């Protein structure tokens, strides 16, 4: 998947799985068992946790027991990981890999994303939804429109976390008049899909578009030119926003 870039590959251990459910991450472990259908495998992580790996695409190369593997994807639960990409290591590299040092490094450096729910009064008037949308876009440096069940927003959040950029998330299935706001958003950007990202008032696009903008330098240019952080400009109409501050 092209949208799954290095910015989303946060290394974790098996014990940290429970803290990263529905988030993008990287796991390393030894293959213990490969199911006959080739779609699932069990690995023992570097901290001796047994995790089931669910592959989203057919295996390009056969996996053998005891081989060291690095998987990239989404944490589904405390014991299950959805793999989007993977790579295997030679026996020599596996033998030289210091699992204890790797675990210690993760414990010292990994920091969870700090998320704070901001509660605001719901929309009570019949104000123009398009005006509300314009105000949201103009008032926030980095704005992510999504839903509470959208998995792609995880990758977008992790991208901005890697850049140490604070973002504002609008969950359209949670806020008051979210359905009407989504209709206005669709009309504005010309597509119904989510997530949709705006930076400094400019529409960037969805998950893939945002990663491409990072790769070609557009994100850096937009972020450098606008150094402010406003959450809705104090408007009482902007309900159920999530403020996401990246870990330093």
N, C-alpha and C positions, 0 to 999 in steps of 0.2 A: 504494500500500500504506500503510495507516494506521500500521503499525508502524514505518515508516521516517521518523523525525522528524528535526528539525534537530540533535538531539544526536548523531546518527550521521554527520553530514556533515563529515568531516574533509577539508579541502582538501589535495590532493597534486598533484604534477606527474607527468608521464609517467615520469621517471627514478626516482620513488619507488614505482612500481607493484610492483616486485619485493619491496619490504619490507612490502607490505600485502595479500598474497595471502590470500583468504578473509576480508578485513576490509572494513567499510563505509567508503566514501570519496566524495569529490567531485572531478570532473575538469572542466576548462574547455579548450575547444579549438575549432578551426575545422573545419567539416564538409568533408571532401575528397571522399567518395563515399558514396552511399546505394544499397544493394542493391535490386534490383527487387522482392524480396519484402517490403520495408519493415521487416524484422526486424533488419537489421544495417546498420551504417554505419562508416566510417572517419573518424577525426578526427586532426588534427595539434594536439597539446597546446601549451600556452604555452611549453614548453621544446623544441618541435620533435620530439616523439616521435609516431610513428604508431601509433594504438591502435584496435583493432576494438571497436565498441560493439555489444553484443547486447541488444536491447530485450525485456523480459519481457511487455510489453503493446503492443497496436497503437498506432502513432503517431497522436496526436490531431490534429496539424497536420503537413503535409508539410515535410520538411527540404530546404533548397536548399544547393547547394555554396557554400562560403566563409562561410556564416553562423556566427556565434559561438554555441556551445551549452554549457550547464552540465549535466552528468549526475550523478545520485546513484545509488549502488548498491553492488555488491560487486566487488572486484578478483578476477578469476578467474585471471589469470596476468600475466606481465610485459607482455604485449601485448594482453590481452583483458579487457574490463570489462562486467559485467552491469548494465544500466541499469534501475532501478526507476521513477525519475522523471527528468524533464528540463525545462529551459526554454531558450528561444532569446532572443537579443537583437537589437535593431534594428541596421541597418547603421550608424547614427550612433553607437550605444553601442559597437559593435564597433570602429569607427575610433578612438574615444576610449580604449578599454581599453588600459592600459599593461601589456603582458605581462611585460616585464622587471621592473618593480616588483612585480608579483604574484608572480613566481618568487622574488624576493629576500625578500619577506615570508614566504613559506612556509618557505624555508630558515632564516630566523631564529627562527621561532616553533614549528614543528612538532617534537614530541618523541614518539618511539615509546613504546608501552606496555611497561612493564618486567614481564616474566613470569619467575617462578622456579619450577621444578619441585621439589617437596618429596618426597623418597623416604622412605617409611616401610615397616616390615615388613608383609607381607600378613596377613590374618586367618587365624589358625591354630586358633582355637577354634570351638565351636558356639554362641557367645553369641547371644542373641536379637537378630536383625537390627533389629527395631523399636526396641530399646534403643539400638543403634548409631545409627540414624536420629535418634532423639530427642537423642542427645548431640551429633551434628553440628549440628543445628538450634539447640540451646541454646548451643553454644560459639562460634558464629561470628556476627559482626554482620550481614554480608551473605553469603549463601550461594546459589550457582548450581548446580543439578543439570542436567547436560547429557550429551552424548556428544562424542567427538572429531570426529564428522562432522556435528554439528548446526550449520547455518549461522545460525539465528536467534540463537544465543548470541553471535555477533559483535555484533549490534545491542545486546544487553543489556550486554555488556562496554563498548561505546563510550558507552552512556548513563551508566554509573557513572564512566567515565573523565572525561566532561564535567563530572561533579559532584565530581571529585577524591576519589573514595571507593574504598578498597581492598576487594576482594572475594575470596572463596574459591570456587574452582570444583571441583566433584566430577564427574569424567568416569566415568560409570557403565559404560562399555564398557572401561574400563582398570583400575579398582580391583578388588581381590579381592572376590569375592562381590557384584559389581556388579549381577548379574541379580536376586539376591534383594533387594538394597537398592532396586532400581527397583520391584520388586513391592510392597515395603512403602511406598515413596513414592506409588505409584499408589493404594494403599488409603487412604493418609492424605489425599491431596488430591482424590481422586475423579475423576482423569483420568490417562490414560497418556501424554499428550503431553509433550514437552520443548521448550525448557528450562522449569524451574520455579525460582522465586526466593523466598527467605525473607529477611526483614529483622527483626532483633531477635526472632527466634522466630515472627514472624507470616508466614503464607503470603500472598505477593503474587499469584503466578500466573505466566503465561507472558510472552512478549515484549510482546504488545499490552497485557496487564494492567499490566506494569511501567511502560510508557510512560504509560498513563493515570494510574497512581498518581503519577508524576512531575508530570504536568500538573495534577492536582487537589490537589497539595501533601502527599499522604500520605507520599511518600518523605522529604521534608524533615523532616516531623514525627517519623518513626521514626528517622531517622539522627541528628537533633539530640538525641533522648532517650537514645541509647546510644552512648557514646564509648569503645569498647574494641575490641581487635583480638586475638583468640585464634585460633590455627590448631589446632583439634581438641583443645584443652585438654591437649595432650601425649599423647593416646591413641595407642597403637601400632597400633590397629585401623584408623586412618584412612589408607588407602594411596592413593598416586598423586594427591594433591591438588595443584592448581595455585594458587599465590598470585599474585594480579594486583595490582600497585601502580600506580595511575594516575600519569601524568606530571604534575608540578606546573606 
